[in-house]
Amino acid sequence: MASEAPAKRQKSAKDVPYSLVYWPGIPGRGEHVRLALEEAGAEYSDTAFTDGGIDEVMAFVQGKAPDDGINPPPCAPPILKHGDLVISQTPNILQYLGTRLGLLPGADEDPDALYRVNALALTALDGLSNEPHDCHHPIATGLYYEDQKVESKRKSEDYVKNRLPKFMSYFERVLGSKASGDGPWLYGGRLTYADLVLFQCVDGVKFMFPKAMGKLEKDGKHEKVFALHKAVAERPKIKAYLESPRRQKYSSGIYRYYEELDVEP
């Protein structure tokens, strides 16, 4: 019986649009999923832009979504629905989409590509997404920024001096490695979802810490990372998306701009 469930899910998901469940008003972690779907030209819906979408988000967050008897309840958005499948966690969703949307080398071509690409995506999310978020919420996510401003300043000063250059230098090294291949991409000489993740992370940090990122760009030691950011932004479908209303502005999500935190390394 266990072997029948995956077959049923695959059949039900065929030709079915994807559905992204995420908060309205902020790019957030859902943006990594959107970029993958947009680059692939996939058909999808997004609760950030649908009537009553916030109700669906809250139903999942509050544990009020119906138990379908198949999927474990997600903990938090982003959530992807596709056929009978309901999954959460950004890198998990990207792995699922990567194999289906051509954002990974094929398994017959490079059977270990998924693990290498996923490691790159996870590293970008760790150092250029999760850590920047902690710069404005270093004590507790349940507290307002105003309740932890002193700690936020200390955290931000350390981040832009030590952590940000470390991760930017790491990805510069990756892009200069033989595994990167030809062109501006992280792995195998072709665009993968890891490139989209790194683009979004760099883009967000540029918004959050413009002085620090401006200095890093000017010093010329991370040319390949900034070139990748530009190359992704210039891809036709991504460019069209970035110029559309679907690309939400940074505000109170992961990447926030506070003048007092905009320090130079």
C-alpha positions in Angstrom: 0.0 0.0 0.0 2.9 2.4 0.8 4.1 2.3 -2.7 0.8 3.4 -4.1 0.7 6.9 -2.4 3.6 8.5 -4.4 2.2 7.3 -7.7 -1.2 8.7 -6.8 0.4 12.1 -5.8 2.4 12.3 -9.0 -0.6 11.6 -11.1 -2.7 14.2 -9.3 0.0 16.8 -9.5 0.5 16.5 -13.3 -0.4 19.7 -15.1 -1.7 21.2 -11.8 -0.6 24.8 -11.1 1.6 25.3 -8.1 0.2 27.2 -5.1 2.5 29.3 -2.8 1.2 30.0 0.7 3.0 33.0 2.1 2.4 36.3 3.9 1.3 39.3 1.9 3.3 42.6 1.9 6.9 41.3 2.2 9.2 39.3 -0.1 10.4 37.2 2.8 11.5 33.6 2.4 8.7 33.1 -0.1 10.6 35.2 -2.5 13.1 32.3 -3.2 10.2 30.2 -4.2 8.7 32.9 -6.4 12.0 33.4 -8.2 12.2 29.7 -9.1 8.6 29.7 -10.4 9.1 32.9 -12.3 12.4 31.8 -13.9 10.7 28.6 -15.1 7.6 30.4 -16.3 5.5 28.0 -14.2 1.8 28.6 -13.5 1.2 29.3 -9.9 -1.0 31.2 -7.4 0.2 33.2 -4.5 -1.8 33.9 -1.3 0.1 37.3 -1.1 -2.1 38.4 -4.1 -5.3 36.5 -3.7 -8.5 37.5 -1.9 -8.6 35.8 1.5 -5.0 34.6 1.1 -4.1 35.7 4.6 -6.8 33.5 5.9 -5.2 30.5 4.3 -1.8 31.5 5.8 -3.3 31.9 9.3 -5.1 28.6 9.0 -1.8 26.8 8.6 0.0 28.9 11.2 -2.7 28.4 13.8 -3.1 24.7 13.1 -6.6 25.1 11.8 -6.1 23.8 8.3 -7.9 20.5 7.7 -6.0 17.4 8.2 -5.8 15.7 4.8 -4.6 12.4 6.2 -1.5 12.5 4.0 0.7 15.5 4.8 2.1 16.4 8.2 0.9 19.9 9.3 3.5 22.6 8.2 5.0 24.7 10.9 5.2 28.0 9.0 5.2 29.5 5.6 6.5 29.3 2.9 4.3 26.4 2.0 4.0 24.9 -1.4 0.9 23.0 -2.5 1.1 20.8 -5.6 -1.6 18.2 -6.3 -1.9 16.2 -3.1 1.5 17.4 -1.8 1.9 20.0 0.9 5.4 20.8 1.9 7.2 23.6 3.8 10.8 24.8 4.4 12.4 27.0 1.7 15.3 24.7 0.7 13.0 21.7 0.8 10.5 23.4 -1.6 13.4 24.5 -3.8 14.7 20.9 -4.1 11.2 19.8 -5.1 10.9 22.5 -7.7 14.5 22.3 -8.9 14.0 18.8 -10.2 10.8 19.6 -11.9 11.5 23.1 -13.3 14.9 22.5 -14.9 16.8 24.3 -12.2 19.1 21.4 -11.6 21.1 19.2 -13.9 19.2 16.0 -14.7 19.9 13.0 -12.5 21.1 11.0 -15.4 23.5 13.8 -16.3 24.8 14.6 -12.8 23.3 12.3 -10.1 25.0 14.2 -7.2 24.1 17.8 -8.4 21.1 18.1 -6.0 23.3 17.7 -3.0 26.0 20.1 -4.2 23.5 22.8 -5.3 21.5 22.4 -2.1 24.6 22.9 0.0 25.2 26.2 -1.8 21.6 27.3 -1.3 21.7 26.4 2.4 24.9 28.3 3.0 23.5 31.4 1.3 20.3 31.2 3.4 22.4 30.7 6.6 24.8 33.5 6.2 23.0 36.0 4.0 19.4 35.6 5.1 19.1 34.1 8.6 22.0 36.1 10.0 20.8 39.4 8.6 17.4 38.8 10.1 19.1 38.3 13.5 20.7 41.7 13.1 17.4 43.4 13.8 16.1 40.7 16.1 19.1 39.4 18.0 17.4 38.7 21.3 13.9 37.4 20.4 11.7 37.3 17.4 8.8 38.0 19.7 10.1 41.3 20.7 9.9 44.5 18.7 13.0 45.9 17.1 12.7 48.9 19.4 13.0 46.6 22.4 16.4 45.4 21.3 18.0 48.3 19.5 21.2 48.4 21.5 21.8 44.7 20.9 20.9 45.1 17.2 23.5 47.7 16.7 26.2 45.5 18.3 25.0 42.5 16.2 25.0 44.5 13.0 28.5 45.9 13.6 29.9 42.5 14.0 28.0 41.1 11.1 29.2 43.7 8.5 32.7 43.5 9.9 33.1 39.7 10.2 30.3 37.6 8.9 29.2 39.4 5.7 32.7 39.5 4.2 33.2 35.8 5.2 30.2 34.7 3.2 30.8 37.0 0.3 34.3 35.7 0.1 33.2 32.1 0.3 30.8 32.5 -2.7 33.5 34.4 -4.6 35.7 31.4 -4.1 33.0 29.0 -5.3 32.5 31.1 -8.4 36.2 30.9 -9.1 36.3 27.1 -8.7 36.4 24.6 -11.5 33.1 23.2 -10.3 31.5 26.5 -11.1 32.2 26.0 -14.8 31.9 28.6 -17.5 29.8 31.7 -17.1 28.6 33.5 -13.9 26.9 30.6 -12.2 27.7 28.7 -9.0 27.7 25.2 -10.3 28.2 23.3 -13.6 28.2 26.3 -15.9 24.4 26.7 -15.8 21.8 28.4 -13.8 20.4 26.5 -10.8 18.1 27.4 -8.0 21.2 28.2 -5.8 22.0 31.1 -8.1 18.4 32.5 -7.6 18.9 32.1 -3.8 22.2 33.9 -3.8 20.7 36.7 -6.0 17.9 37.3 -3.5 20.2 37.2 -0.5 22.7 39.6 -2.1 19.8 41.8 -3.2 18.3 41.9 0.3 21.6 42.6 2.0 22.3 45.4 -0.4 19.0 47.0 0.7 19.7 46.4 4.4 23.3 47.4 4.6 24.0 49.6 1.5 27.1 51.2 3.0 28.8 47.8 3.8 27.7 46.3 0.4 28.8 49.4 -1.4 32.2 49.2 0.1 32.5 45.4 -0.7 31.5 46.1 -4.3 34.0 49.0 -4.6 36.9 47.1 -3.2 36.7 44.7 -6.2 37.3 41.5 -4.2 33.9 40.1 -4.8 33.4 40.9 -8.5 32.0 37.4 -9.4 29.3 37.6 -6.7 28.1 41.0 -7.9 28.3 39.8 -11.5 26.0 36.8 -10.6 23.6 39.2 -9.0 23.5 41.3 -12.2 23.3 38.3 -14.5 20.2 36.9 -12.6 18.5 40.3 -12.6 19.0 40.5 -16.4 17.4 37.2 -17.3 14.3 38.0 -19.3 11.7 36.4 -17.1 13.4 37.5 -13.9 13.7 41.1 -15.2 10.1 41.1 -16.1 9.2 39.9 -12.7 11.4 42.4 -10.9 9.7 45.2 -12.8 6.2 43.9 -12.1 3.8 44.5 -9.1 4.4 40.9 -8.1 7.9 41.9 -6.8 7.0 43.3 -3.4 9.2 45.9 -1.8 11.4 45.3 1.2 9.7 46.5 4.3 9.3 44.7 7.7 10.5 41.3 6.6 13.9 39.7 6.7 15.7 42.6 5.1 14.9 45.9 6.8 16.7 49.2 6.6 17.4 51.1 9.8 19.7 54.0 9.4 21.4 53.3 12.7 22.3 49.8 11.6 23.7 50.9 8.3 27.3 50.7 9.4 30.5 50.3 7.4 32.8 47.3 8.1 
